């Protein structure tokens, strides 16, 4: 399927600029000026659309294959819909219905797998063999993904106010490396911290050891957007030089951040989206008197999970959080 | 207490401009281009801050007295905090803790009453006698309130896109009359519909009968921001000429609208804030092919109530909704 390059709308015309919210009530509590940069109202509800659209627009292939039960799948489906391309999204057959519905609503083809029988990588490889005309897309480890996310960094570089630091969630590293790329290209030297669940702290360990360290298994953090085994190679080369540091947070701190965004900002964030605020809440002393921009990466969360977080129950084991969607644990 | 007029910051400098969100997923489902104008990120989480700040800035008194368990109380407390004034907010002693906490956090003095012993009007009158230097503020029936809310109408008149109609919730009428005032002053003829719960349809009946009709008792709609007995006199004189019509919605339609905003827009809205979308959902045929702007008036909602709405339970009797906060039923 040939693409008509001449008719492709540039990224900046199809995305929603990041939504800025001054979190005054949090600022007064913390002694830190809190500026939220929310991607929850981005097309498909997360920053992933930026990367997905840029990738789908740039590759010549008319078919894109990916594995994602989360935001990248939705973003890619919508991007392909806009671009007149096709996509196949591999999802576990136990994925939350709302996530499957969203991919289909955007015109994506869902390919269910039984994760006890076949891994997502294996199924993607099978599909790639069946469809030699297809492009196999990673949700983070691809220069096109980084470039798409760089559009957010460029926006943050252009803010009409002083920002002393930017906090962003990290899983595979696509967002943080994209923000760094966009900021630095626009001439901004604002320090960038990544925030990572302690349960999934491979990026923090990688930064300490100076090489990519992987988790033994997919981490069971409630922040299901960052359940990656490790950062990607393309991301790592940017992160290892560019990041000022990585803040690690507990599951309870993530839950508190989701609730604070609900109570004091009226912002619906998914646990992964609340990571940046969790990092600030747990390291507020280090940012006293500064203006900190917390990137809220997305808002797509299962209503039952969200209600449980609002109810304030902080689980002993993480299974309780995801009892209704425990198998939909594909990262990003 | 004298006010320093010279140091008063104008309304447009202290408010957040309305947040515009293209609700693409809703648009595609409804065949109506849905543009949300959200005040959920306004200072204190609802449009009420516009009115409260304008009123508090304009009256010469240094003390303002009001009865509100809801958004006007929070807005007024924050406005007075900014302006260096004092305020007393009369609230039932059974008000939700989060609401009491918010008024206090903004520096407001909370005056609890036992509603079985004394009415809010009576207590406000007592306080007015005790504090002859105070200004007694209505949350809607005051030209200063209408003027503050007119700032939203002016913003909507200035939108850089075509809008065929505006839908906004109605209770006392402060918001709808303000929007009409601002729009018409800015030269915009966009039709404005108000949306009202069927359980509290005094405004719709008033419009049909050509005179203010009051509810017999405070209506038990889940949209607790519009539990007024009737529209105000100042509001009525604007509404009766200016409104194109009033759409009535069921409690179930309000709940559906809250859920749709959560699922398809990532927007946390309070039931009153979701009224406008409920009106559109239930009258979508009449707006086919048009661009409709739904004003989401506020986002402050008790987490337990919100979780119950998300869970999809639609009550036979309304008590179930507000079992945890049934007495905090002061309107606006």
Interface residues (C-beta under 8 A of the other chain):
Chain A: X16 X19 X21 X22 X24 X25 X40 X41 X43 X45 X98 X105 X259 X262 X263 X265 X266 X267 X268 X299 X300 X303 X304 X306 X307 X310 X311
Chain B: X16 X19 X21 X22 X24 X25 X28 X40 X41 X43 X45 X98 X105 X259 X262 X263 X265 X266 X267 X268 X299 X300 X303 X304 X306 X307 X310 X311
